[in-house]
Amino acid sequence: MPSSAGFAFSLPGAETLAGSSQSGRSSTGSKRPSRATMRLLPTAPLVGPKALEKAASSAAVRAAIDRPSLLLLEQALNSGNEKDRSMALSSLLPILISEDPHAVARFAELHTGAEREQLLRRTSQLWAARDPNAALEWAVTLSNADERDVSIADISAELANTDPARAVALRARYAPTVESDSALENFTQQWAAQDLSAALDWALARPAGRQRDLLLERIAFIRAQTAPSDAARLITDHMSPSSAQSDAVVTILHQWALRDYSAAQEWTTRFPEGPLRTRVTEDLATISRTLR
């Protein structure tokens, strides 16, 4: 019966994993787990040999887990204990990624259990944090189109934390739609916060349409934080009349009114009569009341 005690250093049969020559190999010739991995060994076998053999019935899977540490991961993921499965993804997987990300990625591809989606996503995220180039090289080879798109999106999101310009380029290349893409919009906003001029030049070079308008809306939001009048010109000069432009106008108006109410009010008088002018006039009146 699987132990509910979680992970610890010892388990019955651990001598099989730990008992090896000084060369660092086990008695079967596989590479020994690191000390960090050994600290996470389960207190008892989580899955019986027959169940594990069934989960690893193909020769490819057996080859992929021909390492004590990956065998341990397979056991934990196939455990009926939710705590063990959670620990495998949150604690064991990061250690294995640091030791051999290629082997873990191959294992994730071949895993067919209920945790497959989480395993693939966590592998993408953890590997991208260490080596986004290698992670991307692996992700683009995934045969399942949906899994490939999700993995690339996860890698892009991780990359955006340090290099949003590159994340934008990556997402733009693999984005599944040209209409709207929230990830691309988020990365563009992060890029604009870091280098507004470069982000704006890139967005303006995109084909006219809804996607470009949404990207410009995010850039205008960043611009309005320091130069609302420039942001106003951006959305009126470069965005097509649309719901995205209307939303951008309202956002800019709010930021501008808090900095310079008179200038924001003068801007609203330039709008032609219609629903948008009515909307911004009402919003401005609300802001006026809050400023009193």
KEVEX-250438 format. One record per residue (C-alpha): chain; x, y, z. Coordinates in Angstrom, 2 decimals. Layout:
residues N
<"A"; <X; Y; Z>>
...
END
This chain:
residues 292
<"A"; <0.00; 0.00; 0.00>>
<"A"; <1.43; 3.42; -0.94>>
<"A"; <2.82; 5.39; 1.93>>
<"A"; <1.10; 8.65; 2.82>>
<"A"; <4.20; 9.93; 4.55>>
<"A"; <5.44; 11.65; 1.42>>
<"A"; <9.11; 11.76; 0.45>>
<"A"; <12.09; 10.97; 2.62>>
<"A"; <15.63; 9.68; 2.30>>
<"A"; <15.07; 5.97; 2.78>>
<"A"; <12.75; 3.34; 1.39>>
<"A"; <12.72; -0.43; 1.36>>
<"A"; <14.97; -1.42; -1.47>>
<"A"; <16.76; 1.93; -1.55>>
<"A"; <20.01; 0.05; -1.34>>
<"A"; <19.37; -1.02; -4.91>>
<"A"; <19.44; 2.63; -5.96>>
<"A"; <22.17; 3.74; -3.64>>
<"A"; <24.33; 0.64; -3.74>>
<"A"; <26.79; 1.31; -6.51>>
<"A"; <30.46; 1.47; -7.22>>
<"A"; <32.47; 4.62; -6.61>>
<"A"; <32.11; 5.41; -10.28>>
<"A"; <28.60; 6.73; -9.52>>
<"A"; <26.74; 3.89; -11.25>>
<"A"; <24.11; 1.60; -9.81>>
<"A"; <24.33; -2.16; -10.04>>
<"A"; <22.27; -1.96; -13.25>>
<"A"; <24.63; 0.57; -14.81>>
<"A"; <22.21; 3.51; -14.61>>
<"A"; <23.37; 6.87; -13.37>>
<"A"; <22.83; 7.31; -9.64>>
<"A"; <20.36; 9.97; -8.47>>
<"A"; <21.92; 13.07; -7.00>>
<"A"; <21.90; 13.66; -3.24>>
<"A"; <19.06; 16.14; -3.77>>
<"A"; <17.04; 13.48; -5.55>>
<"A"; <17.82; 10.87; -2.91>>
<"A"; <16.38; 13.16; -0.25>>
<"A"; <13.05; 12.94; -2.08>>
<"A"; <12.90; 9.17; -2.38>>
<"A"; <9.53; 7.87; -1.18>>
<"A"; <9.27; 6.09; 2.13>>
<"A"; <7.91; 3.02; 0.34>>
<"A"; <7.37; 1.90; -3.25>>
<"A"; <4.42; 3.90; -4.52>>
<"A"; <3.34; 1.50; -7.25>>
<"A"; <3.72; -2.25; -7.46>>
<"A"; <5.92; -3.80; -10.15>>
<"A"; <2.94; -5.05; -12.17>>
<"A"; <1.24; -1.63; -12.24>>
<"A"; <4.49; 0.06; -13.18>>
<"A"; <5.15; -2.48; -15.91>>
<"A"; <1.70; -1.81; -17.34>>
<"A"; <2.31; 1.96; -17.33>>
<"A"; <5.66; 1.39; -19.04>>
<"A"; <4.58; -1.30; -21.43>>
<"A"; <6.23; 0.10; -24.56>>
<"A"; <9.93; -0.28; -25.18>>
<"A"; <10.20; 3.49; -25.67>>
<"A"; <8.79; 4.25; -22.25>>
<"A"; <10.94; 1.62; -20.59>>
<"A"; <14.00; 3.17; -22.20>>
<"A"; <12.96; 6.65; -21.12>>
<"A"; <12.72; 5.68; -17.46>>
<"A"; <15.86; 3.56; -17.37>>
<"A"; <17.21; 5.79; -14.60>>
<"A"; <16.42; 5.43; -10.90>>
<"A"; <15.37; 9.08; -10.61>>
<"A"; <12.94; 8.88; -13.54>>
<"A"; <11.61; 5.59; -12.30>>
<"A"; <10.91; 7.35; -9.02>>
<"A"; <9.10; 10.13; -10.88>>
<"A"; <7.00; 7.58; -12.77>>
<"A"; <6.09; 5.84; -9.54>>
<"A"; <5.06; 9.08; -7.88>>
<"A"; <2.93; 10.23; -10.81>>
<"A"; <1.16; 6.86; -10.94>>
<"A"; <0.54; 6.90; -7.20>>
<"A"; <-2.98; 6.94; -5.90>>
<"A"; <-1.79; 9.44; -3.31>>
<"A"; <-2.45; 13.04; -4.36>>
<"A"; <0.28; 14.30; -2.03>>
<"A"; <2.87; 12.13; -3.77>>
<"A"; <1.80; 13.31; -7.23>>
<"A"; <1.90; 16.94; -6.13>>
<"A"; <5.33; 16.52; -4.56>>
<"A"; <6.63; 14.91; -7.74>>
<"A"; <5.69; 17.95; -9.83>>
<"A"; <6.60; 20.65; -7.32>>
<"A"; <9.76; 19.26; -5.72>>
<"A"; <11.16; 16.29; -7.59>>
<"A"; <10.70; 17.55; -11.15>>
<"A"; <12.77; 20.77; -10.69>>
<"A"; <15.69; 18.70; -9.40>>
<"A"; <15.49; 16.28; -12.33>>
<"A"; <15.28; 19.18; -14.81>>
<"A"; <18.47; 20.62; -13.34>>
<"A"; <20.21; 17.26; -13.72>>
<"A"; <19.08; 16.16; -17.20>>
<"A"; <16.32; 18.21; -18.87>>
<"A"; <16.52; 16.27; -22.13>>
<"A"; <15.79; 12.98; -20.39>>
<"A"; <12.92; 14.50; -18.41>>
<"A"; <11.44; 16.05; -21.55>>
<"A"; <11.54; 12.73; -23.35>>
<"A"; <9.92; 11.09; -20.36>>
<"A"; <7.18; 13.77; -20.34>>
<"A"; <6.46; 13.17; -24.02>>
<"A"; <5.95; 9.46; -23.43>>
<"A"; <4.00; 9.73; -20.20>>
<"A"; <0.34; 8.78; -20.74>>
<"A"; <-1.05; 9.22; -17.24>>
<"A"; <-3.54; 11.75; -15.95>>
<"A"; <-0.74; 14.15; -15.04>>
<"A"; <0.56; 14.37; -18.63>>
<"A"; <-0.58; 17.95; -19.28>>
<"A"; <0.83; 19.25; -16.01>>
<"A"; <4.05; 17.32; -16.55>>
<"A"; <4.58; 18.78; -20.02>>
<"A"; <3.78; 22.31; -18.88>>
<"A"; <5.98; 22.17; -15.80>>
<"A"; <8.81; 20.73; -17.89>>
<"A"; <8.47; 23.59; -20.37>>
<"A"; <8.42; 26.23; -17.64>>
<"A"; <11.29; 24.84; -15.58>>
<"A"; <13.50; 24.18; -18.57>>
<"A"; <12.79; 27.62; -20.06>>
<"A"; <13.83; 29.26; -16.80>>
<"A"; <17.22; 27.56; -17.14>>
<"A"; <17.76; 27.42; -20.91>>
<"A"; <14.97; 28.87; -23.09>>
<"A"; <16.80; 28.04; -26.32>>
<"A"; <17.05; 24.35; -25.54>>
<"A"; <13.50; 24.27; -24.21>>
<"A"; <12.20; 25.82; -27.42>>
<"A"; <14.17; 23.40; -29.59>>
<"A"; <12.39; 20.60; -27.79>>
<"A"; <8.91; 22.18; -27.74>>
<"A"; <8.72; 22.76; -31.49>>
<"A"; <9.27; 19.04; -32.09>>
<"A"; <6.21; 17.95; -30.10>>
<"A"; <3.94; 16.03; -32.44>>
<"A"; <0.66; 17.09; -30.83>>
<"A"; <-0.18; 20.57; -32.14>>
<"A"; <-2.13; 21.65; -29.04>>
<"A"; <0.60; 20.49; -26.68>>
<"A"; <3.21; 22.19; -28.87>>
<"A"; <1.33; 25.51; -28.78>>
<"A"; <0.86; 25.37; -25.01>>
<"A"; <4.51; 24.50; -24.40>>
<"A"; <5.73; 27.31; -26.64>>
<"A"; <3.36; 29.72; -24.88>>
<"A"; <4.72; 28.64; -21.49>>
<"A"; <8.30; 29.09; -22.69>>
<"A"; <7.45; 32.54; -24.06>>
<"A"; <5.86; 33.55; -20.76>>
<"A"; <8.95; 32.49; -18.84>>
<"A"; <11.17; 34.33; -21.31>>
<"A"; <9.09; 37.51; -21.00>>
<"A"; <10.27; 37.92; -17.41>>
<"A"; <13.81; 38.67; -18.60>>
<"A"; <13.58; 39.38; -22.34>>
<"A"; <10.09; 40.55; -23.34>>
<"A"; <11.21; 41.61; -26.83>>
<"A"; <12.29; 38.08; -27.58>>
<"A"; <9.14; 36.67; -26.01>>
<"A"; <7.08; 38.88; -28.33>>
<"A"; <9.00; 37.70; -31.38>>
<"A"; <8.58; 34.09; -30.33>>
<"A"; <4.89; 34.39; -29.58>>
<"A"; <4.23; 36.32; -32.78>>
<"A"; <5.85; 33.53; -34.75>>
<"A"; <3.82; 30.73; -33.20>>
<"A"; <0.61; 32.50; -32.12>>
<"A"; <-2.36; 30.43; -33.31>>
<"A"; <-4.45; 33.42; -34.39>>
<"A"; <-3.99; 36.82; -36.00>>
<"A"; <-7.14; 38.30; -34.49>>
<"A"; <-6.26; 38.55; -30.83>>
<"A"; <-3.83; 36.83; -28.53>>
<"A"; <-3.75; 37.76; -24.86>>
<"A"; <-0.25; 36.35; -24.35>>
<"A"; <1.14; 38.44; -27.21>>
<"A"; <-0.60; 41.52; -25.82>>
<"A"; <0.81; 40.90; -22.34>>
<"A"; <4.35; 40.43; -23.64>>
<"A"; <4.05; 43.58; -25.77>>
<"A"; <3.00; 45.59; -22.72>>
<"A"; <5.98; 44.23; -20.78>>
<"A"; <8.25; 45.16; -23.69>>
<"A"; <6.77; 48.67; -23.87>>
<"A"; <7.48; 49.17; -20.18>>
<"A"; <11.10; 48.32; -20.91>>
<"A"; <11.57; 49.90; -24.35>>
<"A"; <8.48; 51.76; -25.55>>
<"A"; <9.99; 53.05; -28.79>>
<"A"; <11.04; 49.59; -29.98>>
<"A"; <7.73; 48.02; -29.00>>
<"A"; <5.79; 50.77; -30.78>>
<"A"; <7.83; 50.46; -33.98>>
<"A"; <7.22; 46.72; -34.00>>
<"A"; <3.48; 47.05; -33.39>>
<"A"; <3.02; 49.71; -36.05>>
<"A"; <4.70; 47.41; -38.58>>
<"A"; <2.04; 44.74; -37.95>>
<"A"; <-0.81; 44.38; -40.46>>
<"A"; <-3.70; 46.73; -39.74>>
<"A"; <-6.54; 45.04; -37.93>>
<"A"; <-7.87; 43.98; -34.56>>
<"A"; <-4.64; 42.40; -33.37>>
<"A"; <-2.59; 45.52; -34.04>>
<"A"; <-5.22; 47.71; -32.37>>
<"A"; <-5.08; 45.57; -29.23>>
<"A"; <-1.29; 45.75; -29.18>>
<"A"; <-1.36; 49.52; -29.59>>
<"A"; <-3.90; 49.75; -26.77>>
<"A"; <-1.40; 48.06; -24.41>>
<"A"; <1.43; 50.35; -25.55>>
<"A"; <-0.77; 53.42; -25.13>>
<"A"; <-1.53; 52.34; -21.59>>
<"A"; <2.18; 52.36; -20.77>>
<"A"; <2.74; 55.67; -22.57>>
<"A"; <-0.12; 57.32; -20.69>>
<"A"; <1.61; 56.75; -17.38>>
<"A"; <4.20; 59.40; -18.24>>
<"A"; <2.88; 61.23; -21.32>>
<"A"; <-0.91; 60.94; -21.66>>
<"A"; <-1.08; 63.47; -24.50>>
<"A"; <1.29; 61.31; -26.56>>
<"A"; <-0.81; 58.25; -25.73>>
<"A"; <-3.91; 60.12; -26.88>>
<"A"; <-2.32; 60.93; -30.23>>
<"A"; <-1.22; 57.32; -30.59>>
<"A"; <-4.71; 55.89; -30.28>>
<"A"; <-6.40; 58.56; -32.39>>
<"A"; <-3.78; 58.53; -35.16>>
<"A"; <-2.99; 54.83; -35.43>>
<"A"; <-5.93; 52.80; -34.11>>
<"A"; <-8.94; 52.10; -36.28>>
<"A"; <-12.40; 53.03; -34.97>>
<"A"; <-13.32; 49.98; -32.91>>
<"A"; <-14.15; 48.75; -29.44>>
<"A"; <-10.42; 48.49; -28.77>>
<"A"; <-9.96; 52.16; -29.57>>
<"A"; <-12.91; 53.12; -27.38>>
<"A"; <-11.51; 51.13; -24.47>>
<"A"; <-8.10; 52.74; -25.01>>
<"A"; <-9.66; 56.22; -25.03>>
<"A"; <-11.35; 55.59; -21.69>>
<"A"; <-8.17; 54.19; -20.15>>
<"A"; <-6.10; 57.17; -21.33>>
<"A"; <-8.76; 59.61; -20.19>>
<"A"; <-8.71; 58.24; -16.65>>
<"A"; <-4.94; 58.42; -16.38>>
<"A"; <-4.78; 61.86; -17.97>>
<"A"; <-7.56; 63.35; -15.85>>
<"A"; <-5.78; 62.33; -12.66>>
<"A"; <-2.65; 64.16; -13.84>>
<"A"; <-4.15; 67.14; -15.67>>
<"A"; <-7.93; 67.31; -15.56>>
<"A"; <-8.24; 70.43; -17.72>>
<"A"; <-6.14; 68.97; -20.53>>
<"A"; <-8.10; 65.73; -20.44>>
<"A"; <-11.37; 67.64; -20.55>>
<"A"; <-10.19; 69.69; -23.55>>
<"A"; <-9.30; 66.45; -25.35>>
<"A"; <-12.81; 65.08; -24.98>>
<"A"; <-14.26; 68.13; -26.74>>
<"A"; <-12.50; 67.05; -29.94>>
<"A"; <-14.54; 63.88; -30.22>>
<"A"; <-17.45; 63.96; -32.66>>
<"A"; <-20.95; 63.62; -31.28>>
<"A"; <-21.78; 60.00; -30.67>>
<"A"; <-21.64; 57.14; -28.18>>
<"A"; <-17.91; 57.50; -27.50>>
<"A"; <-18.13; 61.21; -26.68>>
<"A"; <-21.10; 60.57; -24.45>>
<"A"; <-19.21; 57.82; -22.66>>
<"A"; <-16.05; 59.84; -22.03>>
<"A"; <-18.05; 62.89; -20.93>>
<"A"; <-19.86; 60.80; -18.34>>
<"A"; <-16.63; 59.19; -17.19>>
<"A"; <-14.98; 62.58; -16.87>>
<"A"; <-17.85; 63.84; -14.74>>
<"A"; <-17.41; 60.83; -12.45>>
<"A"; <-13.69; 61.50; -12.14>>
<"A"; <-14.41; 65.17; -11.38>>
<"A"; <-16.62; 64.19; -8.46>>
<"A"; <-13.91; 61.92; -7.02>>
<"A"; <-11.33; 64.70; -7.23>>
<"A"; <-13.37; 67.15; -5.17>>
END
